[in-house]
Amino acid sequence: MTSVTQMKCACESCLCVVSLESAIKKDGKPYCSEACANGHSNGSGCGHTGCTCGS
């Protein structure tokens, strides 16, 4: 049997894949950063190279 250990960040516009072990969890969903978990409320992206979420 195989277990899922990584998943796409729950932020729709984010391209990141996050380890479920280190993910920031909010409402039961995994996020790659505080910015994504907070819905980009301050207008910043996740900061990961190549990802333009929150823009």
C-alpha positions as CSV (number, residue, x, y, z in Angstrom):
1,M,0.0,0.0,0.0
2,T,1.2,3.5,-0.8
3,S,0.6,6.6,1.2
4,V,0.3,10.1,-0.2
5,T,3.1,12.3,1.2
6,Q,2.9,15.3,-1.1
7,M,0.0,17.4,-2.5
8,K,-0.5,20.5,-4.5
9,C,-0.9,23.6,-2.4
10,A,-4.6,24.2,-1.7
11,C,-4.3,27.8,-3.1
12,E,-5.9,27.6,-6.5
13,S,-3.4,29.9,-8.3
14,C,-0.4,28.3,-6.6
15,L,1.8,25.9,-8.6
16,C,3.7,24.5,-5.5
17,V,3.6,20.9,-4.3
18,V,4.0,20.7,-0.6
19,S,5.0,17.9,1.8
20,L,2.0,17.0,3.9
21,E,4.4,16.7,6.9
22,S,5.6,20.3,6.6
23,A,2.5,22.0,5.1
24,I,0.8,24.8,6.9
25,K,-2.7,23.4,7.5
26,K,-5.7,25.7,7.5
27,D,-9.3,24.4,7.5
28,G,-7.9,20.9,6.9
29,K,-6.1,21.9,3.7
30,P,-2.3,21.9,3.0
31,Y,-0.7,25.2,2.0
32,C,3.0,25.9,1.1
33,S,3.2,29.2,2.8
34,E,1.4,31.6,5.2
35,A,0.6,33.9,2.3
36,C,-1.4,31.1,0.6
37,A,-3.0,29.9,3.8
38,N,-4.2,33.5,4.5
39,G,-5.6,34.0,0.9
40,H,-2.9,36.5,0.0
41,S,-4.5,39.1,2.2
42,N,-1.4,41.3,2.1
43,G,-1.0,40.9,-1.7
44,S,2.2,38.9,-1.5
45,G,2.9,35.7,-3.3
46,C,4.3,32.5,-1.7
47,G,7.8,33.5,-2.6
48,H,8.8,30.2,-4.3
49,T,10.7,30.5,-7.5
50,G,8.6,30.4,-10.7
51,C,5.2,30.7,-8.8
52,T,3.1,33.7,-9.5
53,C,0.2,33.1,-7.0
54,G,-1.1,36.1,-5.2
55,S,-0.1,38.4,-8.1
